[in-house]
Amino acid sequence: MDLVAEHLQKLEEKIKQLAEDHQKNVTEKDLLIKQSVIQKRTIEEQNIEIENLKKQVQALKIAKSVESVQSNEETGKVKEKIQDLVREIDRCIELLNK
């Protein structure tokens, strides 16, 4: 009889340990699920931020190319003005030489 009681006691201890382990696993699983949800939200937010930044980069590239075109136009205007001034100076020098 003692042998049967001893086996029952060991079995009850193992069952109790399994129940505790199961509860720990359930708690850990719930925590991991919550962490997973948080990480998924973070990834979604970061993807949205990446898309916004890509749009900003594209807008900056367009603005810079427009600025470059305007700069080239202004450079041409400045060159024309300089040429006009050089012609006028040449005319003045010719008048002084006469």
Order of alpha helices (4+ residues) and beta strands (2+ residues): alpha
